[in-house]
Amino acid sequence: YSQIKLSILSRADLISLKVYAYHQRKERTRRDLSDLKRMKPSISEILQGLEFLKSQGPNVGKFRKEFKKDVLETADEVFDELGL
């Protein structure tokens, strides 16, 4: 058992991954929003998730600009759905 390493994600990590998953799923599945609602994240936790999302995007000119626009749309949707 000495070679087994167990890691646990923090609440902030889970929220960031849910924001990322919501953005990535093309059909904008309700599952990720439902999970976020149950977690009752604060505004700062959602903002941290959005920063994580932005850090995963492309760094090339027009693709970066388009990605940033898409992230803003995701932010609007998440904040609206969570009533924040």
Phi, psi and omega in degrees: 000349184291344180266357180274128178242123181251126178239147179238134177285143176282166177302316180299320178296316180298317179295316178300318180292326177291320176298315178299314181297318179300317180295318186286328182288121186299326183273005180050058184304144179286341183303315182293320177293321178298317178298316178297319179300317180295331180281342180048061181288152174279169177300317182295326177292321177294317178300321177297320177297321178292324176296319176299315179302313180299326181290345182266356185276176180291154179250017185254127176002258188295328179293321179295316180298315179295320179296316179300320177298316180295323177296319178297321176296318177298317179301314179301315181296314182295311180299321179296312181296326182271356179069032181256000000 
